[in-house]
Amino acid sequence: MEAISVFKLLGFFVIFTHLHLITGTVTYDRRSLIINGERRILISGSIHYPRSTPEMWEDLVIKAKNGGLDVIDTYVFWNVHEPSPGIYDFTGRYDIVRFIKTVARNGLYVNLRIGPYVCAEWNFGGFPVWLKYVPGISFRTDNEPFKAAMQGFTRKIVEMMKAENLFESQGGPIILSQIENEYGAQRKSYGAAGKAYINWAAKMAAELNTGVPWSMCKEVDAPDPVINTCNGFYCDTFTPNKPYKPAIWTEAWSGWFTEFGAPIEQRPVPDLAFAVARFVQKGGSFFNYYMYHGGTNFGRTSGGPFITTSYDYDAPIDEYGLIREPKYGHLTELHRAIKLCEPAFFSSDAIYIPLGQRQQAYVYEGNGNCAAFLSNFETEFAVRVLFRNRHYKLPPWSISILPDCKNVVFNTAKVVSQTSGMQMVRTGSRLKSWESHHEDISTLANGPSLSSFGLMEQINITRDTSDYLWYSTSINISPSETIIREGRKATLTVQSRGHGVHIFVNGRHLGSAYGSRETTRFTANAHVDLQGGTNIISLLSMAAGLPNVGTHFESRDTGILGPVSLGGLDQGTIDLSRGPWTYKVGLNGETMNLNSPHGTSFVDWSRVSFVNHHQQPLKWYKAYFDTPKGNEPLALDMKSMVRGQVWVNGQSIGRYWTKHAKGKCSPCKYPGAFRPGKCQTGCNVPTQRWYHVPRSWLNPRRNLLVLFEEVGGNISRISLVKRTQANVCSSTFEHHPTISNWQIESSGETSMLRDTKVRLQCGIGQSISEIKFASFGTPFGSCGSFQHGTCHAPNSLELIQKSCVGQESCEVMASNDYFAMDPCPNVLKRLLIEAVCSIKPN
Ligand code: GAL
């Protein structure tokens, strides 16, 4: 056993009393942030304001608050705020002040991670693309043009916040800010210049005098007074770089992001809760779920390339703003348990007591308070441990929390919270009046375009104003060429640095090819029917989200950089790369704003006949729909389409791509270290099929849907769906004073221990229409496939039906009293229920 020394304790209380006297400030010491003299264990969650709509913000914040959060964390997204140098946008989804005020109004704090490099699977990591073209710039290093721009934006944000009194030092909600992001991972490649840059960034930030501390995540060299913080799936082994800094976990990854073509990564909540409890038991006093609500990469904001439009992240609140159970509920219980430990937690340092080979206790005791965390790191089996003369059975890979050093109020592996199954159901609202317009490529050679000898880099030309850049060239072929005479095909080879290309020769689409997030370089081959005379080669190069991770953003190249060659001719293979090329930025439809309600009138549209509908590439489509009644979140089912972008009433829903997910989807067990790839779902189906349409973007009638399809697809199958709860499952054990098991160790004082209620709750506007399964006894299985065990109270179903059917929510007790019988005396019983939720009958 290692006890803390008297000296340490004394030091702790001296600092503690001293800081108590300071008000109106946020300071810190080795144990925690101290807000106006008060210490708190701060529970935080990331919600990125542009990834939802202002109309959703309040509800998200309230859900976060009800989930036990104290802090909302957000990055600041430079590229949406400063689209051109000195031109700012803080409107709509980008109204950061409104977002922060929404958080404040609900009594929560804010961690403002200004960056301004943010990574975040966000286009170009949050850097405005114009920054790449500032002469002499070198990103994220000791470079004057870069530092000037970074300082300019950081100052701009700080001043905006100050003007609105948003820092805690001014009475506002912001208690912490971040400068840079995970620089540690890149520092090696920058050498001494990187170190100088980090020192400069810290000094620059500190001199902005916000009155609240600054942090740098994953940067072990963060200079004082900046706090270096941890990001990861687990952060319990993290120690700050100075003994007087607190352990802060800025990114506790609640799930993971998704890329088109990959499965969905899920992180089981028992493991997430275990990770958090591990951090807190070792003295960590601030942790942030990245993400608490992931949301949507609307428009062209997703990073990448190929990050999906959904940024759901398997977060406790799902992409659509609905609570994800059991993740949300289980974490809420965890937060409650942690908060019960707060008085003891701040009354001493942790005392470590080994309980077994892979079992430990961390105890906080002082001022008459005592809290303990009992952990079991075994992945295969539960272990019985002795702690302060009582026995506790710890499930594998779990921590029990004892806020009074006696009673277990929470075990990270014991999920009692309800599980909810969500479904996408068709709405009655039909998409009607379909019309199409073909993107005209015959005029590519005319109009405003750029010419060069040799191939040019894509972003340099588009400045990322569009995903698309046309590369066109022509080649004269003599009618006497053998392949022409013999009717054989030539081979066109296109090497690209990303991210995709559609090949057209003489106006015909001959194929498409794509890179991947890991390797943006790829080679496309097409077999070409050449004609005698002039042949036009038109390559539509596509950039689908600029990379968000790494170094030297100034030298990132995209597009068709060659070689481009034509093989099979009499003279062999000819290199077209150095020849004359013309470029056209974007699509005609984009120039004409075809995606917006006023732009659709600029061109002729043709009625779409579903009978003779010919699937063609590069087509614009439009249709209208009325808004379905109710308030369930809405989405477009795009499964029948291939690739493109979609807009509703001129608002961009995002890029869609029906790419099937390749991966390893097998049942996943929570014990053992988590990493992406461990718990995948959704293999062999499109990675993303549904695209969130925020209700606030809709009018009651005649909403305009526009989409641009690059390849082809069946528009008649596109539909508007709503997200509702399909079923709920809930389980709890009875309270049994004499049976010793890991759930119930003693007849405790704490209410949660005795809480043997099962609560079922359907979604908004729904009620419980059916009980599919109910058993008080020894039932087993998982939600959707529960089974009776050897012990079963025969009246279970009937009783639960009586209490719950027709209700929006209901509570029942797992007790012999409630069922008026004991189906198997001396056996610990549980109650398992599966209920169906349906729209409430009027
Ligand atoms: C972190 C980064 C975040 C985000 C996350 C993955 O390394 O700081 O911005 O990209 O990874 O989702």
Residues whose N, C-alpha, C, O or C-beta is under 5 A from the ligand:
A	BS01	GAL	V118 C119 A120 E121 E182 F257
